[in-house]
Amino acid sequence: MESISNYIGNQNLTQKVYYNKVSFYYLVKFLRKISARSNQIPSSPHRILVSKVSELERSGKKVYNYTQGQPGLPPDEKLIKITFDHALKNSFNHYKYSTTQGLAELRDAISKDLKKYGGFDVEPNNIIITEGGVEGLNLSFFALSDPGDEVVILDPSYSVYWDLAKMYGLRVKTCVQKIDDEFQPDEECLKEKITRSTSFVLITSPDNPTSRILKESTMKLIADLVIDNDVWLLYDEAYKHLVYEGEHVWIQRYSRTMEKLVGINSFSKDIAIPGLRLGYTYAPKEVIGEMNKLKGLMSISSSTSAQWMAYFALTTGIKEEYLKKVVPIYKKRRDVAYEAFRKHLPEAKVWKPPAGLYLFPDLSYYMKKMDVKDDIQFAYKLAEEKQVAMLPGSIFGKSGANHLRVTFVIMPENELEQGIEILGKYLSEK
């Protein structure tokens, strides 16, 4: 605007009036190009770091990339072959639109899969196929809350939750999860925060970014609280099959939880197809009806080809075979990453999780010595200067400040330790 003002200042009065009108018109037009609703959502440091990794790799540099929240091994070859054989033999049906709610065959297979693993019944008509877990979250936020509503989210939690809450205009109450408590939320906090004024509670177990499993007593308490207070429960179950010690806790078995439960799931982790963007959500019939209406506006339907792939994974035994193969590998990689942190960053607080894809070490001791504004700036510097990419903990909530989220499944053991060793040396130089 300064250059426009200078230009106008050199014109006569008639010209000034004209140019003032023109400049005002273009200023208003420019300001209205981006909505205030969109503008309030900050750029994600996660996406920025992913782009930085891609840029560094294209320049020929070796990058130790711990940012990806995805499996480190490809899908089962048999699954790929079955899917492509089906595509060749049934090309029209394989690639046509499915219904908005999703293939009936896949929803029936999911119903049986939930019964097999969780021991509870979900009718196929109470399931909707989604574009990954994130579309399930969007549909849930849209269908179950209004701007200004109060929701409860554990802190830290998946970074997308916070931005969605902001995008939908929700008021967030939190319960803190600390590394000293193995990232278990305080039960008294849950009793205080989950009330009849709460629209929904959002939990994940095993979770992102800490990989902890909520203990059984906490799950039972949450189940009682949502029923007693008539509150919706959003349960993100993306990591339910990636458990190394103990068991996944099925909150569906407690109290009358199914009356208020919205289960949000992804095929990205258990059969390793994150790039195909496929998931599913199950909920009471009236909720699925609303989601089906909304999905018709958001994405029309999910990829039919991806749905057939998930169908074959669930109906041929391939899912079970794949998990039996990869879970021990991921467990070993977890152990290597954990020991590498203890060896190369002895002043860091690090907890070995029983599940999931991530370590979430607390680097407060080292951060205090760093000449950086915060953990976000530190993560940027680490990637730029040492080609080690890890996610800053504060994007997962205020309680994540000075932590790093470290994906331990994405690299073989030797590379996994090498990157952590580079991090340790980098911090020891400061």
C-alpha angles and dihedrals in degrees: 000000000000092000091049091050093049090050092050091048091064095056131086121258096269091049091046092056091049095047092044089057092047094047091047090051093051093043092055091043091052094047091052094054091083122044120232088232091059094039092059091064109086122220109269115249085210092062091042091055092046088054091047091052091051091049093050093047092050088054089059099254124140108243127193099212117194095157102089116102094204140096117282096221129065125249119279111283092224090056092052091049094048091049094050092044088055090049092053094048097039103025098153095050092039095058104028124103115282120212113280091253091052140249111328089219092057095045089052090050091049091051090055092044092054090049091049097051104024102030095227134111125245118172114230088237088060091061128083125190113230142190093262124306092298093068088050088054092049092049091048095048091047096045099042106039144043129210109284095026119137120242134177121228127173116240119255101032139144108311094232091064092066095049092046090052089052093045092052093044097243129159109233127211117189143201114206124236114201130196090230088062093045087254094293113147119238109260093214088057090053091052090051098045102039104075139141089275090062117103097196144344118223119205136167126198121206083023143209122260102013102036091219122147114227108243120248096249091054092049091050090050093051090048091053093045096052092048096044092048097037092239128154116244117212108197116191105203101175094128100039095120098045099084122140102176128020122000140289109262113232105208087185089080095062129090113317092318095141089068090067103024127117108185113204116197142174136202089207095093111030098046096020103238102130093144092059090061100220132152142133141228128205126195143139114310097256091053093049089050090057092045092050090054092048095045089056086064098040105044108346091221141345124259108292092205092053090048091055089051091053090046092056091046091056099041104042102050091250093121091058093045091050094049092049089055102043105035094069090048092051091047091054091049090050090054092049093050093047093050091045090057092048091049102041101030104035093167094055121099108233129173125198107229123213094224148005134051105286148075115204106196123184110232097178092127091057097037091060089064095047124100093224134112096233144328091286092060089044091054090051092050092047092053094044099044103032104019090236111132121198129153121253112244096224092072086069093057141299091286090059094065113132092014126110127215108225120189106213102184101063101076137045115261098261094052091042091060095039093061092048090049089053089051090051093050091046092054094044089058092059 
